Amino acid sequence: MTESTHTVTQKEAHSRHIVIGLSGGVDSSVTALLLKQQGLDVSAIFMKNWNEDDDGSYCPAEEDFADAQSIAAELNIPFHGVNFAPEYWDNVFAYFLSEYKAGRTPNPDILCNKEIKFKVFLEYALAQGAEKIATGHYARVKEENGEFFLLKGKDNNKDQSYFLYTLGQYPLSKTLFPVGELDKPEVRHLAEKFHLATWDKKDSTGICFIGERDFTKFLSQYLPAKPGDMVTPEGEIIGQHQGLMYHTLGQRKGLGIGGRKGDSGLPWFTAKKDLPKNQLIVVQGKDHPLLYSQTLNASNLHWVSGKAPLPPFQCLAKTRYRQPDQACTITSVTTNSKSTTQNAENTSSCVVEFDSPQFAVTPGQSVVFYQGEICLGGGVIDSCSQ
C-alpha cells in the first residue's frame, strides 16, 4: 500500500486550493500551519453548528470564533464563518433527541462528521473552488490503485477513526488529515514553536453542542423527564431515577444508592433499561454478568470501501471510543439493495460475536471494525446478548 503524500511541488501547490475547517482549537490551528508550510493555497472556514444559546453564561462559539480568526490572521489565511445550524438541527440534533426518547444513547459526533463536516461543509468548500478540505482529526488517509483507506491516527491516545467510520470513498478522496501523522505533544510543540495563540488551549470535551454544560439540565429543556424506579434484576425497588435518558449502560456515578443496609458494599452500575416499565435495572459489582455481552446486532452499516465483508469475517472491533480493539467475528450480514458505493451504505444489519464478553455494550452507540490500523467501517448497535 502506498500513501498519497501531502508534500507537493511549488508549482503544484499554487494550483491547489485547500479549505480547512478551523475550529479555534490547537489541532485545526496546526493543520492550517502545516498546509501553509507546504505552500498550498489555503483558506479557512469556521462552522457554526448551534444557534440555541439557551444559557447566557455559556457561549464557547464566540471564543472559538475569535481564536480561529486570530489563527487565520497569524497565518495570513482568508477566513470567514458559515452557519450550518439549520442542517445540524435537522440532520443531527433531531436524531439525537429521538434516540434518547427511545431509550438509547446516541453518538451525535459521528453523525455530525457524516452529515455536516464531510457532507455540507465538503459541498460548500468544493463550491468555493476547493480541491480538497482539511480538518484537525487524528486519522489518516491512504490511497492504493484508486482505492482510499481510512487509517488510525499515529497517536493511539488521540486516534479519532472511530468517529469517522461513516466516510466512504468520495469524502476520503477529498479530505486531508495532516495532524494524523503526529502525536498530540508534537502538535502542541509546533503550535508553541510558531507562536500560535491556541498552543496551550484546553481540548474540547463532551458533545459539541453541550460541551461543559450540565447534561441533565440541557437535555431536560428538550425532552420531559419521567421519573421511575431503580430495581435489582430480582425486581426489588432500591431507589428512584429522574429519567432513563439521563443514564447509560455501565454508568456508576450519579445513581445515589450506595451504602444500603445489607448490600455487599460493592458499587452499583446501570445494567439495563426497561422502557415499557420505565425502570432502571442496576446491579452490584463491575463483574456482574448482566453488564457483559458477547453478541451484538448492528444496523445502518457503513463500509469505507463501499463493499461489505463476506461472513464469517474475523476482525477487530470497538464498541466505544478509546476502548482497546477486541477480537470478533462478523457472523452474518444482511444486504440493503438501495446501496451506493459513494455513501458506502450497502448493508442494513449484521451480527457480531466477540471472542470474550464485552462490558456495557450500549444500544445507540457504534461498533467500529478494524484490520490492524485500517478502519473498515461500522454500524449502530441495536441490541446485545450474553
Summary of the structure (lengths in Angstrom):
residues: 386
radius of gyration: 22.2
end to end distance: 38.5
largest distance: 76.5
contacts: 1232
relative contact order: 0.12
helix: 27%
strand: 30%
